[in-house]
């Protein structure tokens, strides 16, 4: 079996989408973050509780406002098939915890993006594709 150790190379449009998402997320701009999703996108930020539509948009808005998160993300694997992309993303995040202190999270996200017109948008956002950890 051959092991591929080459860095992941993404089409520039997907890189631009990811850069825009991270910048909007770190700025706390809920409208800009929500614009990175298809209308029917599913977000699974709590295992077993997928959200879509207005519930997904409201969750993101509340999370950004209350937890004041910042995120850093690196694509580990990417698979592009026509108008669909599957990403494996290593991420770290800092959020304001329940006690007001900063909490550090990390995980591996599994994301599906769909090309809509000339842009790529999240169709499925599963940030906890592997068990996450948190530290203070």
N, C-alpha and C positions, 0 to 999 in steps of 0.2 A: 504494500500500500504506500502511496506517495503522500507526503505531508506538504501542504502548501503554506509557506511562511511569508509570502508576499503581503505587503500591507493592503488593506481593503481600499479599493478605488471605487468611488461612487460617481455616478453621473453628476455633473455640476449642479443640475437642478435639484437633486436630492440634498447635496451638500448645502446649497442655499436655503432649502427648506429647514434643515436641521439648525443652521446658524440663526435663521430668523426665529425659530421656536425657542432656542436657548436664550437669545437676547430678550425676547418678549417675556419669557418666563421669569428671567432674572430681574426684569424691570417691573414685574407685577402687573403687566398689562393684559388683563383677562380677555379683552376683545381681540387683541392681536394673537394671543395663545389660541383662543377658540377658532380663529380664522385658519388655523393650521389643521383643522379637522374637516372631514366630509360631513354633510348634514346628518347622515345616518351612522356616524362613527360610534364605536363602543369604547368606553374607558373602563378599565378594571383596576381601580386604585385600592379597592378592598376585595380580597379574594372571595369569590362567591357572590359578589354584588356588582354585576356589570351595569353601567349607566350609559344611556344614550339620550339624544335629543336635549330638551330643556334641563333635565336632571343632570346630564353630563356638563352642560355649560354652567349651570348654577354651582355645581361642586367645584369646578375649577376656579370660578370667581371667588367663592368663599375661601377656598384653600389658599389662593394667592394673597387675599386680603388679610386673613387671620394668621397664617403661618409664615408669611414673608420669606418664602423659600428662595434659595439660589441653587443652581444645578450646574454640573459639569458632566458632559456626556462624550463617550468615545465609542464609535462603531467598531465592534469586534468582527462581525460577519455581516455580509450583505448579499442578497440574492435578488436579481432583477429579472422578471419574466414579463415582457410586454409592458402592460400598464400597471403591474403589481410589483411591489418590492417588499421583501421580508428582511428586517434588521434585527440583529442581536446587539444590544447596546449596554456597555458597562457605564454606570452612572454613580455619581456621588451627589448628595444634597445636604444642605444645612437648612433647618427650619426652626421656627420658634416653637418650643415645646409647651406643654400644658402649664408648666411652672414658670414660663417666661424666659427660661434659659435656652441656649441654642442646642439643638440636637442634630447629630450627624447620621445620615442614612446612606446606605449604598445598596446597589442591587444590579440585577441584569434584566433589562427590559427586552421584551419580544414585541416588535411593532410591525404592523402591516400598513403600507402606504399604497395609495391608489393615485394614478395620474388622472386629474380632472382638468380638462383643457390643457393649458401649458404649465400647470403646477402640480406638485406632489402634495397630497394631504393624508393625514392619519385616518385609517379606516378602523384599525384596532390598536389600542394603546394598553399594553399589559406590562407595567413597570416592574412587577415582581414575578418575572418568569422563573427566577430562582429565589430561594429564601433570602430575605434581606436581613441586614443587621443594623442596629443603631447603637450609638455610643454618645456619651455626653462629653 
